[in-house]
Amino acid sequence: MSNRDIFSKHLPNVKLATRFDAEGNEIQVERREDEEQNAKQQEIFDILVAAGYFRARIKGLSAFDKIVGGMTWCIEVCEYDVNVDLLFHENLTIGQKIALTEKIVSVLPKMKCPYQIEPHQIQGLDFINIFPVIQWLVKRSVENRAERAEKLKAFAIGEFHNDFQFKTDKETVEKNRNILENIKRVQEIYSPRRQYKRKEPGNEDEKTRVRITLLEYGNKGAISTSSVKNASLKSEDSSASGDFDEDLVEREIDVDQLLKNLYVANEEDTPTQLILSEKEKSALQKHYSDLKSEMEIDTKELSEQGKVKALQATKAALEKKLQKVKLENSEFEEELNKHKKRLEEQKAVEMTIREEIAEFEKRESKVDKKILENIQNLVKKNEELKQEEVKYKENCRQELLRLQQEIKDSDEITPENGIVESKELLEKEKEHLHSLRLQLAKKNRGILSIQRQLDNIPDRTELAQYQRRFLELYNQVSAKHRETKQFYTLYNTLDDTKLYLEKELSLLNSIYENYNEGMTNPHSRDQFIKQFEAIVDGVKQTKIKVQTKCDEEKAKRDNLNAQLMSLIEQQRKYAAAVKQLTKECQRNESLLLHLKSIQ
C-alpha cells in the first residue's frame, strides 16, 4: 500500500501564528485548528469566568496559563493544597509544563474526581478531555463556596445573638425569666421539710416504713390519696360504699398511732411550719391561683407568638414555592415556545416535502409509462427475490438442523462396517479445516500488515501535535542559538576592546620611556614629535576604518529591514489571498451542495 500525500490537499482550517526565529525576529507559521477544540476552549473559559476566575478574560495570557491557573484556583477553593510555585514564569519549557501539570493531576484523585486526565493532555491543550475535569472542578468549588457561606452566615448570626437581640426576643426572654422565677419560688415554698423524727427504730415492714417516712415530712395525704384511689375503684360497685367509710376510719386511726412513735424535729420552727391559719392558707391559695393564671396567660402568649412565627415561616415557604412555581412556569412557557417553533419548522418541512412529492408526481406523469412499468416490475422482482432468499435461508437452516440430528443419531448407533468410511471422511474434513485455517491465517497476516501501514501514516491531530512540539523545540533551540550568538558577539567585542587597550597601553609606555631621552636635545625632540604625530595619524586611520565598517553594517541593516518589510507585506497579501481563497472554497462547496439538493 503506497503512502498517501497528506500535504497535497488544501486545508481550510490552516491559520497563521506568530513565532520567533533563531535571531529573535517574529515570523508567521502555519497553525492548524480544530473547530470542536476551539468550541471546547471557549466553553472552558466561559465556565471559569462565570465561576469567578476573571483572569481567564485577559487576552495577553496563553491558553495553558489560563487552564492551569483556573484548575489551581478551583482546587484551592475546595481547600486542597497544590505544590506549585507562587511566582509566575512565562514561556515555560515542555519539561517544566509537564512537571507543573503532574502536580495538579496528582491532587485530582485525592478530591475523588470521576474523570481521568494525563499531564501531557493539559500541556498539549486537549480541550475535549480537559473540559469535563474543569466542569467538575468548577461545580465542586461552587458547592464548597456555598457550604462555606452557609457556615459563615450561621456563625455570624450566632455572634450577633450573643451581643444583640430583637425587641420581640427580649420580651420573650423576659417572660421566660419571670416564669422560671415564679416556678422556683413555688418550688421553694412547697419543698419538702422534715417535721418529725423517729424515737426508736422498730421492726416494721417495708410498707409501714414508707408511711412513717412520709409522715416525717408532714405528708399525711399521700396515704389517704392512695387509699382514696383504691376506694374509688371499689366505689364503682354500689355495694362497697360502707366498706369505703370503714377503711377511711381505719386509716386515720393508723396515722394517729404512727405519729405517737415520732417527735418534733425542731420545736422552734415546726409550729410555724405545721400550723397555718385560715388567712394564711387563703393567701397562699390566692397567690398560687395568681401564679397559675399568670403562667396560663404567658403560655397563651407564647403559643400565639409561636403560631405567628409558624405562620410567618409558612408564608415565607409558600412565597418561595410561588417563586419556584413561577420560574417553572416561565421555563415551561419557554419550552412551549420552543415546541411551537419546532412545530412550525416541522410544518414548513412538511410543506416542502409535500411540494417535492407533488413535483415528483408531476415528473412521474411526464416520464414514459413503459420505463415506469419496467422499474415497478424490477422493484417487485427485487422484493420477490428477497422473500425467496429469506425462505431459502430458512430451508437451509432446517436442513442443517436435520443433518445435525442425523449425525447425532448416526453417532449413537454406528455399524462396524461404516467406521472406516467415517474415519476417512473425518480425515478429509480435518484436511479441509486445516487448509481453511491456513487461508484464514494468511488473510489475518495481510490485514495486520495493512493495519500497520495505516498506523504508520499519522492523522491530522497527530501531525498538529508533532508540529506543535517541533515548533516548541525550534523556539527553544533558536533562543539558545540567539543567546550563544550574543555571547560570541560580546566575546569578540571585549577581545577587540582588550586589543585596543593593550595597544594604547604599549603606546603610552613607549611614550613614557622615550620622553626623557627625546627631550635631552632639540634634534631628538623633533624626532620624538614626528613619531608622535605618526602614531596619531595611525590612530586616526584606524578610527576611520572602524567608522567605515560601522557605516557599512548600518547600511546592511537598513537593507535587511527594507527587505523584511517587503516580505511582511507580501506575507500579509498572501494571508489575505489564502483567507479569500478559503471563503471562495467554502462558498463553492455550499453552492455545490445546494445544486445537488436542487437536483
C-alpha positions as CSV (number, residue, x, y, z in Angstrom):
1,M,0.0,0.0,0.0
2,S,1.5,3.3,-1.1
3,N,1.9,6.2,1.3
4,R,-0.6,9.0,0.9
5,D,0.5,12.5,0.2
6,I,-1.2,14.1,3.2
7,F,0.1,17.6,2.4
8,S,-1.3,17.8,-1.1
9,K,-4.8,18.8,-0.1
10,H,-5.9,22.2,0.7
11,L,-6.8,22.6,4.4
12,P,-9.4,25.3,5.1
13,N,-8.6,25.4,8.8
14,V,-4.9,26.5,8.4
15,K,-4.2,29.8,10.1
16,L,-1.1,31.9,10.7
17,A,0.6,32.2,14.1
18,T,3.5,34.4,15.3
19,R,6.7,32.7,16.3
20,F,10.3,33.7,17.0
21,D,13.2,32.5,14.9
22,A,16.8,31.9,15.9
23,E,17.7,35.6,15.8
24,G,14.7,36.7,17.8
25,N,12.7,38.1,14.9
26,E,9.0,37.4,14.6
27,I,7.9,35.1,11.8
28,Q,4.5,33.7,10.7
29,V,4.0,30.0,10.7
30,E,1.0,27.8,9.8
31,R,-1.2,26.6,12.6
32,R,-4.0,24.0,12.2
33,E,-7.1,24.5,14.3
34,D,-10.0,22.2,15.1
35,E,-13.5,23.7,15.4
36,E,-14.5,21.3,18.2
37,Q,-11.3,22.1,20.1
38,N,-12.0,25.8,19.7
39,A,-15.6,25.4,20.9
40,K,-14.5,23.5,24.0
41,Q,-11.8,26.1,24.7
42,Q,-14.3,28.9,24.7
43,E,-16.7,26.9,26.9
44,I,-13.9,26.3,29.4
45,F,-13.0,30.0,29.5
46,D,-16.7,30.9,29.9
47,I,-17.1,28.5,32.8
48,L,-14.1,29.8,34.6
49,V,-15.2,33.4,34.2
50,A,-18.7,32.5,35.4
51,A,-17.2,30.7,38.5
52,G,-15.2,33.8,39.4
53,Y,-11.8,33.3,37.8
54,F,-11.7,36.5,35.9
55,R,-8.0,36.1,34.9
56,A,-9.3,33.9,32.1
57,R,-10.6,37.1,30.3
58,I,-7.0,38.5,29.9
59,K,-6.2,38.3,26.2
60,G,-2.4,38.5,26.7
61,L,-2.2,35.2,28.6
62,S,-1.8,31.9,26.8
63,A,-4.4,29.2,26.9
64,F,-2.1,27.0,29.0
65,D,-1.7,29.7,31.7
66,K,-5.4,30.2,31.8
67,I,-6.2,26.4,32.1
68,V,-3.5,25.8,34.8
69,G,-4.4,28.9,36.7
70,G,-8.1,28.0,36.7
71,M,-7.6,24.4,37.8
72,T,-5.2,25.6,40.6
73,W,-7.8,28.2,41.7
74,C,-10.6,25.7,41.8
75,I,-8.5,23.2,43.8
76,E,-7.5,25.8,46.3
77,V,-11.2,26.9,46.7
78,C,-12.0,23.3,47.5
79,E,-9.5,23.5,50.4
80,Y,-6.9,21.2,48.8
81,D,-3.1,22.0,48.6
82,V,-1.3,22.2,45.3
83,N,2.6,22.2,45.4
84,V,3.1,24.9,42.7
85,D,5.4,27.9,42.6
86,L,3.8,31.1,43.5
87,L,6.0,33.2,41.2
88,F,4.7,33.5,37.7
89,H,7.0,32.4,34.8
90,E,6.3,32.9,31.1
91,N,7.5,30.8,28.2
92,L,8.0,27.6,30.2
93,T,9.7,24.6,28.5
94,I,7.9,21.4,27.8
95,G,9.5,19.7,30.8
96,Q,8.5,22.5,33.1
97,K,4.9,22.5,31.8
98,I,4.6,18.7,32.3
99,A,6.1,18.9,35.8
100,L,3.6,21.6,36.7
101,T,0.6,19.6,35.3
102,E,1.8,16.4,37.1
103,K,1.4,18.3,40.4
104,I,-2.1,19.3,39.5
105,V,-3.1,15.9,38.2
106,S,-1.8,14.2,41.4
107,V,-4.3,16.2,43.5
108,L,-7.4,15.1,41.5
109,P,-7.6,11.5,42.9
110,K,-7.5,12.9,46.4
111,M,-10.6,15.0,45.5
112,K,-12.3,11.9,44.2
113,C,-12.6,13.3,40.7
114,P,-14.6,10.9,38.5
115,Y,-12.7,11.9,35.3
116,Q,-9.1,10.9,34.5
117,I,-6.6,13.2,32.7
118,E,-2.9,12.9,31.9
119,P,-0.4,15.7,32.2
120,H,0.5,15.7,28.5
121,Q,-3.2,16.3,27.6
122,I,-3.1,19.5,29.7
123,Q,0.3,20.5,28.2
124,G,-0.9,19.7,24.7
125,L,-4.2,21.7,25.3
126,D,-6.5,18.8,24.6
127,F,-9.6,20.8,25.4
128,I,-12.1,18.0,24.7
129,N,-10.6,15.9,27.6
130,I,-9.9,18.9,29.8
131,F,-13.5,20.2,29.6
132,P,-15.2,17.6,31.9
133,V,-12.5,17.9,34.5
134,I,-12.8,21.7,34.5
135,Q,-16.6,21.4,34.7
136,W,-16.4,19.1,37.7
137,L,-13.9,21.3,39.5
138,V,-16.0,24.4,39.0
139,K,-19.1,22.6,40.2
140,R,-17.2,21.3,43.3
141,S,-15.8,24.8,44.0
142,V,-19.2,26.4,43.7
143,E,-20.7,23.9,46.1
144,N,-17.8,24.3,48.6
145,R,-18.2,28.1,48.5
146,A,-22.0,27.8,49.1
147,E,-21.4,25.5,52.0
148,R,-18.8,27.8,53.5
149,A,-21.1,30.8,53.0
150,E,-23.9,29.0,55.0
151,K,-21.4,28.2,57.8
152,L,-20.2,31.8,58.0
153,K,-23.8,33.0,57.9
154,A,-24.8,30.7,60.8
155,F,-21.7,31.8,62.7
156,A,-22.4,35.5,62.1
157,I,-26.0,35.1,63.3
158,G,-24.8,33.3,66.4
159,E,-22.3,36.0,67.2
160,F,-25.0,38.6,66.6
161,H,-27.4,37.0,69.0
162,N,-24.6,36.8,71.6
163,D,-24.4,40.6,71.8
164,F,-27.6,41.9,70.3
165,Q,-31.3,40.9,70.5
166,F,-34.5,42.0,68.8
167,K,-37.3,43.6,70.7
168,T,-39.6,40.5,70.4
169,D,-36.8,38.2,71.6
170,K,-36.2,40.5,74.6
171,E,-39.8,40.3,75.6
172,T,-39.9,36.5,75.2
173,V,-36.7,36.1,77.2
174,E,-38.1,38.4,80.0
175,K,-41.3,36.4,80.2
176,N,-39.4,33.2,80.4
177,R,-37.2,34.6,83.1
178,N,-40.3,35.7,85.1
179,I,-41.9,32.3,84.7
180,L,-38.8,30.5,85.8
181,E,-38.5,32.7,88.9
182,N,-42.1,32.1,89.8
183,I,-41.7,28.3,89.4
184,K,-38.6,28.4,91.6
185,R,-40.4,30.4,94.2
186,V,-43.3,28.0,94.3
187,Q,-41.0,25.0,94.5
188,E,-39.1,26.6,97.4
189,I,-42.4,27.3,99.2
190,Y,-43.7,23.8,98.7
191,S,-40.4,22.0,99.0
192,P,-40.5,19.0,101.5
193,R,-39.3,19.8,105.1
194,R,-38.7,17.3,107.8
195,Q,-41.1,17.9,110.7
196,Y,-40.7,14.7,112.8
197,K,-38.1,12.2,113.7
198,R,-38.5,8.7,114.9
199,K,-37.9,7.9,118.6
200,E,-36.6,4.4,118.2
201,P,-36.3,2.2,115.1
202,G,-38.7,-0.8,115.2
203,N,-39.2,-4.0,113.2
204,E,-41.9,-2.6,110.8
205,D,-42.4,-4.0,107.4
206,E,-41.4,-2.0,104.2
207,K,-44.8,-0.5,103.6
208,T,-45.0,0.8,107.2
209,R,-41.5,2.3,107.0
210,V,-42.5,4.1,103.8
211,R,-45.6,5.5,105.5
212,I,-43.5,6.6,108.6
213,T,-41.0,8.4,106.3
214,L,-43.8,10.2,104.5
215,L,-45.2,11.3,107.9
216,E,-41.8,12.6,109.0
217,Y,-42.1,15.1,106.1
218,G,-45.7,16.0,107.0
219,N,-47.3,14.2,104.1
220,K,-50.5,12.8,105.7
221,G,-52.5,13.0,102.5
222,A,-50.3,10.7,100.4
223,I,-51.5,7.7,102.2
224,S,-55.1,8.9,102.2
225,T,-55.0,9.7,98.5
226,S,-53.8,6.3,97.6
227,S,-56.5,4.8,99.8
228,V,-59.0,7.2,98.2
229,K,-57.9,6.0,94.7
230,N,-58.2,2.4,95.8
231,A,-61.5,3.2,97.4
232,S,-62.8,5.0,94.3
233,L,-62.0,1.9,92.2
234,K,-64.1,-0.1,94.7
235,S,-66.8,2.5,94.8
236,E,-67.8,1.7,91.3
237,D,-69.8,-1.1,92.8
238,S,-72.6,0.4,94.8
239,S,-72.5,-2.3,97.4
240,A,-69.0,-1.3,98.6
241,S,-69.9,2.2,100.0
242,G,-69.9,1.0,103.6
243,D,-66.5,-0.6,103.3
244,F,-65.1,2.7,102.0
245,D,-66.1,4.6,105.1
246,E,-64.8,2.0,107.4
247,D,-61.4,1.9,105.5
248,L,-61.0,5.7,105.9
249,V,-61.6,5.5,109.7
250,E,-59.1,2.7,110.0
251,R,-56.5,4.8,108.0
252,E,-57.0,7.8,110.3
253,I,-56.5,5.6,113.4
254,D,-53.4,4.1,111.9
255,V,-51.9,7.5,111.2
256,D,-52.5,8.6,114.8
257,Q,-50.8,5.5,116.1
258,L,-47.8,6.1,113.9
259,L,-47.5,9.8,115.0
260,K,-47.1,8.6,118.6
261,N,-43.7,7.0,117.7
262,L,-42.4,10.4,116.3
263,Y,-41.2,13.6,118.0
264,V,-40.9,17.1,116.6
265,A,-37.6,17.6,114.7
266,N,-37.2,21.4,115.5
267,E,-39.6,22.7,118.2
268,E,-38.8,26.3,117.4
269,D,-39.6,26.1,113.7
270,T,-42.2,23.4,113.5
271,P,-45.2,25.3,114.8
272,T,-45.0,27.9,112.1
273,Q,-44.4,25.2,109.5
274,L,-47.1,22.9,110.5
275,I,-49.9,25.0,111.8
276,L,-51.2,27.6,109.4
277,S,-54.2,29.9,109.9
278,E,-57.1,30.2,107.6
279,K,-56.0,33.6,106.3
280,E,-52.5,32.3,105.5
281,K,-54.0,29.3,103.8
282,S,-56.3,31.5,101.8
283,A,-53.4,33.9,101.0
284,L,-51.3,31.0,99.8
285,Q,-54.1,29.6,97.7
286,K,-54.8,33.1,96.2
287,H,-51.1,33.5,95.5
288,Y,-51.0,30.1,93.9
289,S,-54.1,30.8,91.7
290,D,-52.5,34.2,90.7
291,L,-49.3,32.4,89.7
292,K,-51.3,29.8,87.8
293,S,-53.3,32.5,85.9
294,E,-50.1,34.4,85.1
295,M,-48.5,31.2,83.8
296,E,-51.6,30.4,81.7
297,I,-51.5,33.9,80.2
298,D,-47.8,33.6,79.5
299,T,-48.2,30.2,77.9
300,K,-51.1,31.5,75.8
301,E,-49.0,34.5,74.6
302,L,-46.1,32.2,73.9
303,S,-48.3,29.8,72.0
304,E,-49.7,32.8,70.0
305,Q,-46.2,34.0,69.2
306,G,-45.3,30.5,68.2
307,K,-48.3,30.4,65.9
308,V,-47.4,33.8,64.4
309,K,-43.8,32.6,63.8
310,A,-45.1,29.4,62.3
311,L,-47.5,31.3,60.1
312,Q,-44.7,33.6,59.0
313,A,-42.4,30.6,58.2
314,T,-45.3,29.1,56.3
315,K,-45.8,32.3,54.4
316,A,-42.1,32.5,53.5
317,A,-42.2,28.9,52.4
318,L,-45.3,29.5,50.3
319,E,-43.6,32.6,48.8
320,K,-40.5,30.6,47.9
321,K,-42.8,27.9,46.5
322,L,-44.7,30.5,44.5
323,Q,-41.4,31.9,43.1
324,K,-40.3,28.4,42.2
325,V,-43.6,27.7,40.5
326,K,-43.3,31.0,38.6
327,L,-39.8,30.0,37.4
328,E,-41.1,26.6,36.4
329,N,-44.0,28.2,34.6
330,S,-41.6,30.5,32.7
331,E,-39.4,27.5,31.9
332,F,-42.5,25.6,30.7
333,E,-43.6,28.7,28.6
334,E,-40.1,28.8,27.1
335,E,-40.2,25.1,26.3
336,L,-43.7,25.6,24.9
337,N,-42.5,28.4,22.6
338,K,-39.6,26.2,21.5
339,H,-42.0,23.3,20.8
340,K,-44.2,25.7,18.9
341,K,-41.2,26.9,16.8
342,R,-40.3,23.3,16.2
343,L,-43.8,22.6,15.2
344,E,-43.8,25.5,12.7
345,E,-40.5,24.3,11.4
346,Q,-41.8,20.7,11.0
347,K,-44.9,22.1,9.3
348,A,-42.6,24.1,6.9
349,V,-40.6,20.9,6.3
350,E,-43.8,19.0,5.7
351,M,-45.0,21.6,3.2
352,T,-41.7,21.4,1.3
353,I,-41.8,17.6,1.3
354,R,-45.4,17.7,0.0
355,E,-44.3,20.2,-2.7
356,E,-41.4,17.8,-3.6
357,I,-43.9,14.9,-3.7
358,A,-46.2,16.9,-6.0
359,E,-43.2,17.8,-8.1
360,F,-42.2,14.1,-8.3
361,E,-45.7,13.1,-9.2
362,K,-45.6,15.7,-12.0
363,R,-42.3,14.3,-13.2
364,E,-43.7,10.8,-13.0
365,S,-46.6,11.9,-15.1
366,K,-44.2,13.3,-17.7
367,V,-41.9,10.2,-17.7
368,D,-42.5,7.4,-20.2
369,K,-45.0,4.9,-18.8
370,K,-43.1,1.9,-20.3
371,I,-40.0,2.9,-18.3
372,L,-42.0,3.4,-15.2
373,E,-43.7,0.0,-15.6
374,N,-40.3,-1.6,-16.2
375,I,-38.9,0.0,-12.9
376,Q,-42.0,-1.1,-11.0
377,N,-41.6,-4.7,-12.3
378,L,-37.9,-4.7,-11.3
379,V,-38.8,-3.4,-7.8
380,K,-41.5,-6.2,-7.4
381,K,-39.0,-8.7,-8.7
382,N,-36.4,-7.5,-6.1
383,E,-38.9,-7.8,-3.3
384,E,-39.8,-11.4,-4.5
385,L,-36.1,-12.3,-4.6
386,K,-35.7,-11.0,-1.1
387,Q,-38.6,-13.1,0.1
388,E,-37.2,-16.1,-1.7
389,E,-33.8,-15.5,-0.1
390,V,-35.4,-15.5,3.3
391,K,-37.3,-18.7,2.6
392,Y,-34.1,-20.3,1.2
393,K,-32.2,-19.4,4.3
394,E,-34.9,-20.8,6.5
395,N,-34.9,-24.1,4.5
396,C,-31.1,-24.3,4.7
397,R,-31.4,-23.8,8.5
398,Q,-33.9,-26.5,8.8
399,E,-31.8,-28.8,6.6
400,L,-28.8,-28.1,8.7
401,L,-30.7,-29.0,11.9
402,R,-31.9,-32.2,10.2
403,L,-28.4,-33.2,9.1
404,Q,-27.1,-32.4,12.6
405,Q,-29.8,-34.6,14.1
406,E,-28.9,-37.4,11.7
407,I,-25.2,-37.1,12.6
408,K,-26.2,-37.4,16.3
409,D,-28.3,-40.4,15.5
410,S,-25.5,-42.0,13.5
411,D,-23.0,-41.4,16.3
412,E,-25.3,-43.2,18.7
413,I,-25.8,-46.2,16.5
414,T,-22.9,-46.8,14.1
415,P,-22.4,-50.1,12.4
416,E,-18.9,-51.6,12.4
417,N,-18.6,-51.5,8.6
418,G,-19.2,-47.7,8.4
419,I,-16.4,-46.9,10.9
420,V,-13.7,-46.8,8.2
421,E,-15.7,-44.6,5.9
422,S,-16.5,-42.2,8.7
423,K,-12.8,-42.0,9.7
424,E,-11.8,-41.3,6.1
425,L,-14.5,-38.6,5.9
426,L,-13.2,-37.2,9.2
427,E,-9.6,-37.0,7.8
428,K,-10.8,-35.2,4.7
429,E,-12.8,-32.8,6.8
430,K,-9.7,-32.2,9.0
431,E,-7.5,-31.5,6.0
432,H,-10.2,-29.2,4.6
433,L,-10.3,-27.4,8.0
434,H,-6.5,-27.2,8.1
435,S,-6.4,-25.6,4.7
436,L,-9.2,-23.1,5.7
437,R,-7.2,-22.2,8.8
438,L,-4.1,-21.6,6.7
439,Q,-6.1,-19.3,4.4
440,L,-7.5,-17.5,7.4
441,A,-4.1,-17.0,8.9
442,K,-2.8,-15.7,5.6
443,K,-5.7,-13.2,5.4
444,N,-5.1,-12.2,9.0
445,R,-1.4,-11.5,8.3
446,G,-2.4,-9.4,5.3
447,I,-4.9,-7.5,7.4
448,L,-2.3,-6.9,10.1
449,S,0.3,-5.7,7.6
450,I,-2.3,-3.3,6.1
451,Q,-3.2,-2.1,9.6
452,R,0.4,-1.4,10.4
453,Q,0.8,0.5,7.2
454,L,-2.2,2.6,8.1
455,D,-0.9,3.2,11.6
456,N,2.4,4.4,10.2
457,I,0.5,7.2,8.4
458,P,-0.2,9.9,11.1
459,D,-3.6,11.6,11.1
460,R,-4.3,15.3,11.3
461,T,-4.3,15.6,15.1
462,E,-1.0,13.7,15.5
463,L,0.5,15.9,12.8
464,A,-0.8,19.0,14.6
465,Q,0.7,17.7,17.8
466,Y,4.0,16.9,16.2
467,Q,4.1,20.4,14.6
468,R,3.4,22.0,18.0
469,R,6.2,20.0,19.6
470,F,8.6,20.8,16.8
471,L,7.7,24.5,17.0
472,E,8.4,24.5,20.7
473,L,11.7,22.7,20.2
474,Y,12.5,25.1,17.4
475,N,11.8,28.1,19.6
476,Q,13.9,26.7,22.4
477,V,16.8,25.9,20.0
478,S,16.5,29.4,18.4
479,A,16.5,31.1,21.8
480,K,19.6,29.1,22.8
481,H,21.3,29.9,19.4
482,R,20.5,33.6,19.8
483,E,21.9,33.5,23.3
484,T,25.1,31.8,22.1
485,K,25.5,34.4,19.2
486,Q,25.1,37.1,21.8
487,F,27.9,35.5,23.9
488,Y,30.1,35.3,20.8
489,T,29.5,38.9,19.9
490,L,30.2,40.0,23.4
491,Y,33.4,38.0,23.5
492,N,34.6,39.5,20.2
493,T,33.7,43.0,21.3
494,L,35.6,42.5,24.6
495,D,38.5,40.9,22.7
496,D,38.7,43.9,20.4
497,T,38.5,46.3,23.3
498,K,41.2,44.4,25.1
499,L,43.4,44.6,21.9
500,Y,42.9,48.3,21.6
501,L,43.6,48.9,25.3
502,E,46.8,46.8,25.0
503,K,47.9,48.9,22.0
504,E,47.1,52.1,23.9
505,L,49.0,50.9,26.9
506,S,52.0,49.9,24.8
507,L,51.9,53.4,23.1
508,L,51.7,55.1,26.4
509,N,54.6,53.1,27.8
510,S,56.8,53.8,24.8
511,I,56.0,57.5,25.0
512,Y,56.8,57.5,28.7
513,E,60.0,55.6,28.2
514,N,61.2,57.8,25.3
515,Y,60.1,61.1,26.7
516,N,63.1,61.8,28.9
517,E,65.5,60.7,26.1
518,G,63.7,62.8,23.5
519,M,63.8,66.0,25.5
520,T,67.6,66.0,26.0
521,N,68.4,67.9,22.8
522,P,66.4,69.7,20.1
523,H,67.1,67.1,17.3
524,S,65.8,64.2,19.4
525,R,62.8,66.2,20.5
526,D,61.9,67.0,16.8
527,Q,62.2,63.3,16.0
528,F,60.1,62.4,19.0
529,I,57.3,64.8,17.9
530,K,57.4,63.4,14.4
531,Q,57.0,59.9,15.8
532,F,54.2,61.0,18.0
533,E,52.4,62.7,15.0
534,A,52.8,59.4,13.0
535,I,51.2,57.5,15.9
536,V,48.3,60.0,16.0
537,D,47.8,59.6,12.2
538,G,47.8,55.8,12.5
539,V,45.1,56.0,15.3
540,K,43.0,58.3,13.1
541,Q,43.3,55.9,10.1
542,T,42.2,53.0,12.4
543,K,39.3,55.1,13.6
544,I,38.3,55.9,10.0
545,K,38.4,52.2,9.1
546,V,36.2,51.3,12.1
547,Q,33.7,54.1,11.3
548,T,33.6,52.9,7.7
549,K,32.9,49.3,8.8
550,C,30.2,50.6,11.1
551,D,28.5,52.6,8.4
552,E,28.6,49.5,6.1
553,E,26.9,47.4,8.8
554,K,24.3,50.0,9.3
555,A,23.6,50.1,5.5
556,K,23.3,46.3,5.5
557,R,20.9,46.5,8.5
558,D,18.7,49.1,6.7
559,N,18.7,47.0,3.5
560,L,17.6,43.9,5.5
561,N,14.9,45.9,7.3
562,A,13.6,47.1,3.9
563,Q,13.6,43.5,2.6
564,L,11.9,42.4,5.8
565,M,9.1,45.0,5.4
566,S,8.6,44.0,1.8
567,L,8.4,40.3,2.8
568,I,6.0,41.1,5.6
569,E,3.8,43.0,3.1
570,Q,3.9,40.0,0.8
571,Q,3.1,37.7,3.6
572,R,0.1,39.9,4.6
573,K,-1.1,39.8,1.0
574,Y,-0.6,36.0,0.9
575,A,-2.6,35.6,4.1
576,A,-5.4,37.8,2.7
577,A,-5.4,35.8,-0.5
578,V,-5.5,32.5,1.4
579,K,-8.4,33.8,3.5
580,Q,-10.2,34.9,0.4
581,L,-9.5,31.6,-1.2
582,T,-10.9,29.6,1.8
583,K,-14.0,31.8,1.7
584,E,-14.5,31.1,-2.0
585,C,-13.9,27.4,-1.5
586,Q,-16.5,27.3,1.2
587,R,-18.8,29.2,-0.9
588,N,-18.2,26.8,-3.8
589,E,-18.9,23.8,-1.6
590,S,-22.1,25.4,-0.3
591,L,-23.2,26.1,-3.9
592,L,-22.4,22.6,-4.9
593,L,-24.4,21.2,-2.0
594,H,-27.3,23.5,-2.9
595,L,-27.1,22.4,-6.5
596,K,-27.1,18.7,-5.5
597,S,-30.1,19.3,-3.2
598,I,-32.0,21.1,-6.1
599,Q,-31.2,18.2,-8.5
